[in-house]
Amino acid sequence: MERESTEAGPIAAVVFDVGGVLIDWDPRHLYRKIFTSDHRMELFLGEICTPEWHAQHDLGVAFDASVRALVERHPGWADEIRAWGERFEEMWSGPVPGSVEVLAALRESDHRVPLYAATNWGSDTWELATTLFPFLTWFDGALVSARVGLLKPDPRFFDLLVQRFDLDPPSSLYIDDNAGNIDAASRRGFVVCRFTGAAVLARRLEAMGLLPEARASGGTRGRTPHRTYPRPG
């Protein structure tokens, strides 16, 4: 359960999840271009390039090795599997509407506090993401799962987050769209905010005194049907 800001006192740092909060990542953005049948696409994502298979990339495994091994097990899907590594950037549709504006407002605020990213993300694709989305360089620091060998919601990830950036959890706000990650952060003592849209987030930040006024566009973000494949956190 979210801890209200009135219980936590002044916020001294803000931590953002990336996938689903700042960047819209979904393999369907790519595979809808490849498959003519949604049923066949969902079969592929549910049984071939599964969330469990992709999780190894967020722990640092390179596409070359994982794709080669998967093609050997499923040669009939070889082209589709290879597309995962060759066209990965097409799984990013762009920034989540309004979120970058909220991040910019925090960065430019007279009440500016340190800003950090904490994300489940592959090492190579993080470098690509920072090139395509320069706002990822605005953070004072980033904890990337592939670089530390830990995935959210592992409690050790949040322990390392606290240690790496010398955070005081009761005075640090953690923002994520994933309920499991929010629960893990809350148990570690963070003040938490479940992301449902940029406008809602801006109002929460305004109420906490971190923004002078809500400056977000795009409204509450809608959910894509059948979004069962987890995005980088």
Secondary structure, 3 states (H helix, E strand, C coil): CCCCHHHHCCCCEEEECCECCCEEECCHHHHHHHCCCHHHHHHHHHHCCCHHHHHHHHCCCCHHHHHHHHHHHCHHHHHHHHHHHHCHHHHEEEECCCHHHHHHHHHHCCCCCCEEEEECCCHHHHHHHHHHCHHHHHCCEEEEHHHHCCCCCCHHHHHHHHHHHCCCHHHEEEEECCHHHHHHHHHCCCEEEECCEHHHHHHHHHHCCCCCCCCCCCCECCCCCCCCCCCCC
